[in-house]
Amino acid sequence: MKSKVKPLDAAENTVFYRTKHGNIIRGDSLKHLATLKPESVDLIVTSPPFGLVRKKVYGNVGAHDYLEWFRPFGEAFKRALKANGSFVISCN
């Protein structure tokens, strides 16, 4: 059974892609994670921006501030992820 990608709209935290196995959510991850029950997520996949030395147009966080910037995400991931869940972080 193939799922179709629905066009994105301006709403926050929209379901970008859905299958019988789960959803891909597009939006503010911290806001969305806060709406989930604790220990209710099987898998989190993320590709956060790098902590760079030079500022980019898209507003990246500098390397010296990166850990403090990422901490709220880590805490939200830990709260939402099931004890036997998986966390995948892409750093490429």
FIMIDO-736569 format. One record per residue (C-alpha): residue in one letter; x, y, z; residue number from 1. Coordinates in Angstrom, 1 decimal. Layout:
<atoms>
+--------+--------+--------+--------+-----+
: residu :      x :      y :      z : num :
+--------+--------+--------+--------+-----+
:      A :      X :      Y :      Z : NUM :
...
+--------+--------+--------+--------+-----+
</atoms>
This chain:
<atoms>
+--------+--------+--------+--------+-----+
: residu :      x :      y :      z : num :
+--------+--------+--------+--------+-----+
:      M :    0.0 :    0.0 :    0.0 :   1 :
:      K :    1.6 :    3.2 :   -1.1 :   2 :
:      S :    1.0 :    6.5 :    0.7 :   3 :
:      K :    0.8 :    9.8 :   -1.2 :   4 :
:      V :    2.6 :   12.9 :    0.0 :   5 :
:      K :    0.1 :   15.7 :    0.6 :   6 :
:      P :    1.0 :   19.3 :   -0.3 :   7 :
:      L :    2.4 :   21.3 :    2.6 :   8 :
:      D :    0.3 :   24.1 :    3.9 :   9 :
:      A :    1.1 :   27.0 :    6.2 :  10 :
:      A :   -0.1 :   25.3 :    9.4 :  11 :
:      E :    2.4 :   24.3 :   12.0 :  12 :
:      N :    3.2 :   20.6 :   12.7 :  13 :
:      T :    1.4 :   19.1 :    9.7 :  14 :
:      V :    1.6 :   15.5 :    8.8 :  15 :
:      F :    4.0 :   15.5 :    5.8 :  16 :
:      Y :    3.8 :   11.8 :    5.2 :  17 :
:      R :    1.8 :    9.0 :    6.7 :  18 :
:      T :    1.9 :    5.2 :    6.5 :  19 :
:      K :    0.4 :    2.4 :    8.6 :  20 :
:      H :    3.7 :    2.5 :   10.5 :  21 :
:      G :    3.7 :    6.1 :   11.5 :  22 :
:      N :    4.0 :    9.8 :   10.5 :  23 :
:      I :    6.6 :   12.3 :    9.4 :  24 :
:      I :    5.7 :   15.6 :   11.0 :  25 :
:      R :    6.8 :   18.9 :    9.5 :  26 :
:      G :    7.0 :   21.8 :   11.9 :  27 :
:      D :    8.4 :   23.0 :   15.2 :  28 :
:      S :    9.7 :   19.8 :   16.8 :  29 :
:      L :    9.8 :   21.2 :   20.3 :  30 :
:      K :    6.2 :   22.3 :   20.1 :  31 :
:      H :    5.1 :   19.0 :   18.7 :  32 :
:      L :    7.1 :   16.8 :   21.1 :  33 :
:      A :    5.4 :   18.7 :   24.0 :  34 :
:      T :    2.0 :   17.5 :   22.8 :  35 :
:      L :    3.0 :   13.8 :   22.9 :  36 :
:      K :    2.5 :   11.5 :   25.9 :  37 :
:      P :    5.7 :   10.5 :   27.7 :  38 :
:      E :    7.3 :    7.4 :   26.4 :  39 :
:      S :    5.0 :    7.2 :   23.4 :  40 :
:      V :    7.4 :    7.3 :   20.4 :  41 :
:      D :    9.1 :    4.3 :   18.9 :  42 :
:      L :   11.6 :    6.2 :   16.6 :  43 :
:      I :   13.0 :    9.7 :   16.3 :  44 :
:      V :   15.0 :   10.7 :   13.3 :  45 :
:      T :   16.5 :   14.1 :   13.1 :  46 :
:      S :   19.1 :   16.1 :   11.1 :  47 :
:      P :   19.8 :   19.2 :   13.1 :  48 :
:      P :   21.9 :   22.1 :   11.7 :  49 :
:      F :   25.6 :   22.1 :   12.6 :  50 :
:      G :   27.1 :   24.4 :   15.1 :  51 :
:      L :   29.2 :   26.5 :   12.7 :  52 :
:      V :   31.9 :   29.1 :   13.2 :  53 :
:      R :   30.4 :   31.5 :   10.6 :  54 :
:      K :   26.8 :   32.7 :   10.6 :  55 :
:      K :   24.7 :   31.5 :    7.7 :  56 :
:      V :   21.6 :   33.2 :    6.1 :  57 :
:      Y :   19.3 :   30.6 :    7.7 :  58 :
:      G :   20.3 :   31.6 :   11.2 :  59 :
:      N :   22.4 :   28.8 :   12.5 :  60 :
:      V :   23.7 :   28.7 :   16.1 :  61 :
:      G :   27.4 :   29.2 :   16.6 :  62 :
:      A :   29.6 :   26.3 :   17.7 :  63 :
:      H :   30.2 :   27.8 :   21.2 :  64 :
:      D :   26.4 :   27.9 :   21.8 :  65 :
:      Y :   25.4 :   24.7 :   20.1 :  66 :
:      L :   25.2 :   22.3 :   23.1 :  67 :
:      E :   23.0 :   24.7 :   25.1 :  68 :
:      W :   20.8 :   25.2 :   22.0 :  69 :
:      F :   20.4 :   21.5 :   21.4 :  70 :
:      R :   19.8 :   20.6 :   25.1 :  71 :
:      P :   16.0 :   21.3 :   25.0 :  72 :
:      F :   15.7 :   19.0 :   22.0 :  73 :
:      G :   17.6 :   16.2 :   23.8 :  74 :
:      E :   15.3 :   16.5 :   26.8 :  75 :
:      A :   12.2 :   16.4 :   24.7 :  76 :
:      F :   13.4 :   13.4 :   22.8 :  77 :
:      K :   14.2 :   11.6 :   26.0 :  78 :
:      R :   10.7 :   12.3 :   27.5 :  79 :
:      A :    8.8 :   11.2 :   24.3 :  80 :
:      L :   10.9 :    8.1 :   23.4 :  81 :
:      K :    9.8 :    4.7 :   24.7 :  82 :
:      A :   12.4 :    2.8 :   26.8 :  83 :
:      N :   13.0 :    0.4 :   23.9 :  84 :
:      G :   12.7 :    3.2 :   21.2 :  85 :
:      S :   15.4 :    4.3 :   18.8 :  86 :
:      F :   17.0 :    7.7 :   18.2 :  87 :
:      V :   18.8 :    8.4 :   14.9 :  88 :
:      I :   20.7 :   11.6 :   14.4 :  89 :
:      S :   22.1 :   12.4 :   10.9 :  90 :
:      C :   25.3 :   14.5 :   10.9 :  91 :
:      N :   26.1 :   14.8 :    7.3 :  92 :
+--------+--------+--------+--------+-----+
</atoms>
